Amino acid sequence: MHSKFDKETITRAYSRWAPVYDLVFGAVFERGRQVAIEATERIGGRILEVGVGTGISLPRYCSANRIVGVDISEPMLLKARERVAALNLTHVEGLLVMDAEHLAFPNESFDVVVAQYVITTVPNPEATLNEFARVLKPGGEIVLVSRVGAEAGVRHALEKWFAPAARQLGWRTEFSWRRYASWADSADGMWLTERRAVPPFGHFALIRFAKQGKPSATRANHPFIRAAG
């Protein structure tokens, strides 16, 4: 599988998607983006969005937050930079080309790591989640919107059949919940706090993992947290 689902294949696929990504996936994934941002905003502070793509989510974040976006695709990031400039999104610290499996940030750099429709598009999902946990501050959260594959039945058979074509398009179809759960069980200091289905078609879920420790001062002083408390 890895020979057909490597960094080069993914980079090439998303370079092709860049000109039409918002048109093709903007409305389809709207609800998933919304719930991911809502979950992220409940934490607030310094946020890393992995797989930021064309930056379609960036205008939604509260200006009190500081956002860093990374993506493996330079053409996708070009669209994101144009969006930031056009909308004067001053809360965006930077947009960087970066491999999700090898994040160039120090340990405990972010209050939240959010990744929408990313985990099933990387060659090594567990290594990627390990990186998310590494750069996350104690008391912070990993917020995912991600595909959850069927364990059995007709949908499982269809996902398996479509898998080779899907990998060429830049994503996996066959990715069971057991992989997320197994990672959480093996990751030191991480635990699952939420899993719930989101549209479209019930194939995706909001998944939140928390990291043990006290919230950072940035998070504790965030206006959304004070208002909610």
N, C-alpha and C positions, 0 to 999 in steps of 0.2 A: 504493500500500500504506500509506504513512504517514497518509493521510487516514482510514484505517480502523484504524490502530494508533498512536494518539497517547496522550499522558499522561492525558487525560480518560477515554478508553475503558478504559485499564488501571486507573486509580484506581476507576472505577465497577465494573469487573469484580471486583476484589479486595475491595471493600466488600461485594459480594454473597457472596463466598466466605467471609468472615471467620467467620460463625457455624458453618460446617460444615467448614472447611478440615481440621482435624485428623482428623475422622471420615472424610472422603473420601480424603485424601491421606496420612494418618499412616502407615498400614501400607504403602501402595504405594511410598512414597519412603523407607522406613526404611533400606534398605541404602545408598542414595545418601547419606543424611545421615550414616550411620555412617562411610563411607569418607572423606567430606569432613572430618569432625571429627578422625578419626585423622591425616589429612594435616596439618591445621591444628595439632594438638597436637605434631607433630614439630618445628614451628617455635616455637610458643608466644609469650608476651609480650603485647603489646597487639594485640587482634584486632578488626577491623571486620567484622561480618556484614551484608552488604547484602541486602535482601529478607528481613529477620529474621522477618517475618510474625507469627504467633501466638507466637513464641518457643519453638517445639517443640524446637529444638536447644540452647537455653541451659543446661538442667540437665546436659548432657553434657560441657561444657567443664571442664577442671581448674580448681580454685579459685585456683591460682597465676596464672592468666591474668587479664587485664582485658578485658572484652568491651564493645564499643559496637555497638548494633544500630540499623539505619535501615531504613525502609520508606516507601513512598509512600502507604500506606493507614492512616489513623488508626484505623478499626475493627479492623484486624489488630493494630496496636500496642497497642490497649486490651487485647486478649487477652494479649499478651505481658507487659504491665505487671502484669496480674492474676497471671500465672504467676510472675513474679519476686517479687512480694509474698508469694504463697502459699508458695513454696518457699524464701524468704529467700535469694535468689541474690545475695549481696553482691559477687560478682566482676563483676556487670554494672554498668558505669559509667553507662550511659544508653541510652534508647530514644527515637529521634528521627524525626519525619516529615521525609523528605528525598528528593529526586529523585536517583537513582543517577547521572544524567548531570551533576549539578551538586552535588558533595559539598562541604559547608561545613566542610572541615577543611584545615589547612595542609598544605603539601607534606611528605612523609615523616613522617606521623603514626603509622603502624601497621606492626607486624612482619608481619602477615598480613591480607590481604583475602580473605574467603571469601564466595562467592555460590552458593547452591544453587537450581537451577532458576530463574535470574534472567535470564541473558543473552538468552535467546530471548523474554523478556517485556517488553523495553524497546524504545522506538521507534528508538533509535540505538545498537546494540550496540558499535560501534567507539568511539564517544564515551564510552560507559560504561566500557569497558576502559581507555581513556586516563585516565579519572579514577581508576580503581583503581590504575594504575601511578603516577600523580602522588602519591597519598597514601601509597604504600608506601615503607617505608624501604629503602635499599640492603641487599642480602642477604636481603630478605624474599621472600614468595611470594604470588601470586594463586592461590587454590584454587577451582576451579569444579566443580560437578556440573551438567552442561548437556546439553541435547538436541543430538544430531548427526544431521541429516537424511540421508536416502539420496541418493546421487548419481544413481542411475538405477534402472530396474526398476519393479516393481509398487508397492513401498512409496513410491518417489518420486512416482509418479502419484497414489497415494492421499493423500499429504501435500499435494500441490498442489491436489487436489480439495477437501480438507477445510479448506484454509487460511483462506477467508473466515469460516467459522464459528468456527474456532479463535481468530482475532483478536478476535472479540467476547467470547470466554471469557477472554481475557487472555494468550494465548501464541501463538507461531509453531509451525507444523509443519515448514515448509521452511527449514532452516538447515543448510547443508552444512559439512563440516569445513574447506573452503577458506577460509571467512570467519575462522575462528580462526587458521589458519595464516598467512593474509595479514596479519592484524593483528600477529601476533608478528614477522613479517618486517619490518614497517614501524615497529614500536615501538622507540624508542631504548633500548638497555640491557636489553631483555626477551628471554628465550628459553624455549622449551618444554622442560620437564623430564620430564613424564609425560602419557601419554594411555592410559586403559584403560576398557573397557566396564564399566558397572555396571547392575544390574537397575533397572527392569523391562524386559523384552523386548529388551534390547540396543540400545535407542534412545537411551540416555544414556551419558555418559562422565565419569570423573574427569579433569580437565585441570588441570595445574599449570604456571604460568609463574614463573620466578625473575627477580629484578632484580639486576643486577650491583652488586657492592660488598660490604663487610664486614658480617657480622651485627651488629646493635645490641647494646649491653651488656645490655639487657633479655633479648634472645634468648639470648645467650651464658651468662647466669646462670640460665636457666630450668631447674628441676629435672629436667624430662623430658629435655632435651637432655643434661644431665650424666649422667643414668642411662643414656641410650642410647649415649653415647660411650664 
